Amino acid sequence: MELSNFFKSVIDSDTAPIVICNTKHEIIYMNPTAVERYAKKGGAELVGRSLLDCHNAGSNQKIKAVLEWFAKSADNNRVFTFHNPKENKDVYMIALRDDFGNLIGYYEKHEYRSHETAMPYEKI
């Protein structure tokens, strides 16, 4: 089995929405959670479109600034963007790089802060 299948499986099984963009801000992949979450905005039809079309001018300016910061150094890989109190989560932009450290894209990472309510493995 190809390694890329394992990476796709990790992304697809995540319960948080994952929208992956290239450096031109084009949406190149959405995991099933993202497709469902953004269904009212187009869901899977957003793939191939610009992420910038999904945000207001202020957000677009911030997204572009973060991408410039990512490009300045291979050490610039993660930035906190905001806390969503309604869902009790922190949101980050994460740089994606190739094997040589070149910036190839980014995605938004959601880290939920609420206590997990799913069944623990001891009960399986």
C-alpha positions as CSV (number, residue, x, y, z in Angstrom):
1,M,0.0,0.0,0.0
2,E,1.2,3.5,-0.9
3,L,2.3,5.8,2.0
4,S,0.0,8.5,0.6
5,N,-3.0,6.2,1.4
6,F,-2.0,6.2,5.0
7,F,-1.7,10.0,5.2
8,K,-5.1,10.4,3.5
9,S,-6.6,7.9,6.0
10,V,-5.3,9.9,8.9
11,I,-6.8,13.1,7.5
12,D,-10.1,11.5,6.6
13,S,-10.5,9.9,10.0
14,D,-10.0,13.2,11.9
15,T,-13.2,14.5,13.5
16,A,-12.0,18.1,13.0
17,P,-12.5,19.8,9.6
18,I,-9.3,19.8,7.5
19,V,-9.1,22.0,4.4
20,I,-5.8,21.8,2.6
21,C,-4.6,24.7,0.4
22,N,-1.7,25.2,-1.9
23,T,0.4,28.4,-1.8
24,K,-2.0,30.0,-4.3
25,H,-4.8,29.6,-1.7
26,E,-6.6,27.0,-3.9
27,I,-8.4,24.3,-1.9
28,I,-6.9,21.0,-3.0
29,Y,-8.5,18.7,-0.4
30,M,-11.2,18.6,2.2
31,N,-11.7,15.7,4.6
32,P,-15.2,14.4,5.1
33,T,-15.8,16.4,8.2
34,A,-14.9,19.6,6.4
35,V,-17.2,18.7,3.4
36,E,-20.0,18.2,5.9
37,R,-19.2,21.3,8.0
38,Y,-19.0,23.6,5.0
39,A,-21.9,22.0,3.0
40,K,-23.9,25.2,3.1
41,K,-21.0,27.0,1.4
42,G,-20.6,24.4,-1.3
43,G,-19.0,21.4,0.5
44,A,-16.9,19.3,-1.9
45,E,-17.6,21.8,-4.7
46,L,-15.2,24.1,-2.9
47,V,-12.2,21.9,-4.0
48,G,-10.4,23.8,-6.8
49,R,-11.7,27.2,-5.7
50,S,-9.8,29.8,-3.8
51,L,-10.0,29.8,0.0
52,L,-10.0,33.6,-0.2
53,D,-13.5,33.5,-1.8
54,C,-14.7,32.0,1.4
55,H,-13.5,34.8,3.7
56,N,-13.9,38.5,4.2
57,A,-11.2,41.0,3.2
58,G,-9.9,41.3,6.8
59,S,-9.5,37.5,7.1
60,N,-7.9,37.3,3.6
61,Q,-5.3,39.9,4.7
62,K,-4.4,37.8,7.7
63,I,-4.2,34.6,5.7
64,K,-1.9,36.2,3.2
65,A,0.3,37.6,6.0
66,V,0.6,34.2,7.6
67,L,1.6,32.6,4.3
68,E,4.3,35.3,3.9
69,W,5.5,34.5,7.4
70,F,5.6,30.8,6.6
71,A,7.7,31.5,3.5
72,K,10.3,33.5,5.4
73,S,11.7,30.5,7.3
74,A,11.4,26.8,7.3
75,D,11.1,27.2,11.1
76,N,7.8,29.2,10.7
77,N,5.3,26.4,10.7
78,R,2.4,27.1,13.1
79,V,0.5,30.2,14.2
80,F,-2.4,30.6,16.5
81,T,-5.3,32.3,14.8
82,F,-8.1,32.5,17.3
83,H,-10.0,30.8,20.1
84,N,-13.6,29.8,19.3
85,P,-15.4,29.9,22.7
86,K,-18.6,28.5,21.3
87,E,-16.9,25.2,20.4
88,N,-14.1,25.6,23.0
89,K,-11.3,25.2,20.5
90,D,-8.1,26.9,19.4
91,V,-7.5,27.3,15.7
92,Y,-4.1,27.4,14.1
93,M,-2.7,27.7,10.6
94,I,-0.1,25.0,9.8
95,A,2.5,25.2,7.1
96,L,2.9,22.2,4.7
97,R,6.4,21.6,3.4
98,D,8.1,19.2,0.9
99,D,11.1,17.0,1.8
100,F,13.4,20.0,1.2
101,G,11.6,22.4,3.5
102,N,9.9,24.3,0.7
103,L,6.5,25.7,1.5
104,I,3.9,23.9,-0.6
105,G,0.7,24.9,1.2
106,Y,-1.1,25.2,4.5
107,Y,-4.2,24.0,6.4
108,E,-6.2,25.1,9.4
109,K,-5.9,22.9,12.5
110,H,-8.6,22.8,15.1
111,E,-7.7,21.7,18.7
112,Y,-10.7,21.1,20.9
113,R,-10.3,21.9,24.6
114,S,-13.5,20.2,25.9
115,H,-13.2,17.0,27.8
116,E,-13.6,14.0,25.5
117,T,-17.0,12.3,25.8
118,A,-16.3,9.3,23.5
119,M,-16.2,5.8,24.8
120,P,-12.6,5.1,26.2
121,Y,-10.7,2.1,24.8
122,E,-11.1,0.2,28.2
123,K,-14.8,-0.2,27.4
124,I,-14.3,-1.8,24.0
